[in-house]
Amino acid sequence: MTGAQEAIDRILDPGGSDVEVLQGVVDVLHERIDHYSWIGIYLVEGDDLVLGPWKGPQATEHVRIPVGQGVCGAAAASGQTEVVDDVNADPRYLACFPSTRSEIVVPIAHERRVVGEIDIDSDQAAAFGGGDREFLERIAVQISHAAAGAAAVL
């Protein structure tokens, strides 16, 4: 994940628009980490999560999720990272793709308020370990300003 971190650091350094920064991060995660099948950044708009930049084999039908609903909504409501090793065993999971086996959702907080989240699906069961969690939580901190800016223009 070191190569991905270095590429993300380069995206953050030049300071493009907030949406460009978020899309760049999504692109790097998708291109550099094999077990990340689908990556999306949801932004908070009122009581909903609204899909922002994403990358994967196809779009998800879940472009708007109420805070508190599903795994994504739970992470936004609690402000805590959610890791689901087997999406078929978690009744909160909102099915996006038949191939998805596991999911990690990392809230993005700015000024102590959740403004978005990183949502990643994997086609592998139990794909997300402690290293993924630490790495993605660090990325969430790094992109918190861009996520807050992007959420403000929704």
N, C-alpha and C positions, 0 to 999 in steps of 0.2 A: 504494500500500500504506500510505500515511500515514494515511488514514482508518481503515483496519483496525487499525493500530498504536494509534491514539488510543482506539478502542473497546476494544481488549484492555487497555490501561492502565486504563481505567475499571472493567473486570471485576476486575482484580487489586487495585484500590484498596479496595473495600468489604470484601473478605475473606470471601466466602461459604465453604461447605464445599469441600473439595478437589475433589470430583467436580463440583460446580456451577461452579467456576472452569474446570475442564477442558472441560466441556460448553459454557460460554459462549465460550471461545476457539474451539472447533470451530465453533460456530454463526456467529461473526463471520467466520472464514476462509471458510466456505462461502457466506455471504451477500454478502460484500464483494469477493471476488476471483473473477472470472468463470471463469478457466481452472482453478480447483480444483473438480473434479467430485465427488470423494468425499474426505472427511477423517475420519481416525480416530486416536485415541490408544490405542496399545497400552501396557500396563503389564507390567513383569517380575514374574513369579511363579515362583520357583525357576528352572528351565531353560526356561521357556516365556514367550512373549508372549501376554497375554490382552487381548482387545479391550475397551476402556473406552468412553468417549463417542465418538460418531461422528455424521456427518451426510452424507447423500447420497440419491440416488434410491431406493436399496434397501440392505438389509443384505448383508454379505459372509458367505460360508460359512466364511471363515478367521477364526474367533473365538479360536483358540488355535494359535500357531505356535511350534515349537521354536526356541530361540536357535540361530543358525547355518543355518537353513533359509530359502530364498527371499531376496528382497531385504531384507525386514524383518528376518529373522533374521541376515543378514550385517551389517546396520547395528548391531544390538544387540550382536553378537559383537565387532565392531571398534571400536565407539564413534565411527565416522566416518559422515558423511552420504553417502548413496547417491543418485545421480541416474541414472535410466534414461531416455534419450531415446526409445527404441523398445522397449517391453516385449516385442514379438514376437521381437526379436533377442537377448533376454537369457534364457538357459536357467534362470536362478534365479527368474524371475518366477513367482509363484503366481497364476494367472489368477483374477480376481474377477468382472470384468464384460467382456463382449465389446467394449464401447465404449472401454475404457481403451487409451490409446496411449503414455502416459509416466507416470513415477512418481518421487516424491522421498520419501526416508525420512530423518528427522532424529532422531538419538538425543537423549534427555533424560537428562542426568547430574546426580546430586545427590551431593555429597561424593565425587567422583571415581568414582562407580559408576553405570552405566547403569540407570535405574529405569523407563524407558519410551521411547516414540518417537512422533513425529508422522509419520503415513503419509498421503500425498496422491496421489491418482490424477488424471490429466487425460485428457479425451477428445481432446486435441490432442497431436500428436507434438512432441517436444522442447519441451515447454511451460515447463520450469523453467530459468531462467537464473541468473546470479550474484546478481541482486537478490532472487530468491525464496529462494535458499540463505541469503544473509546475513539476510534478514528472518526466516525460519523458525528459523535457529540462534539468533537473538536471542530469539524467542518461547520456544524450548526452555529457555533460561536463565531467562527470567522465570517459567515455570511449573514449574520443577524442584522447588520445595518442595511444590507442590500434587500433582505426579505422585508424588513420594516418599510423601506422606501417603496418597494414593489406593491406591498399590501396597501399602502396609503393611496395608491392611484387606482385601485379596483373600483 
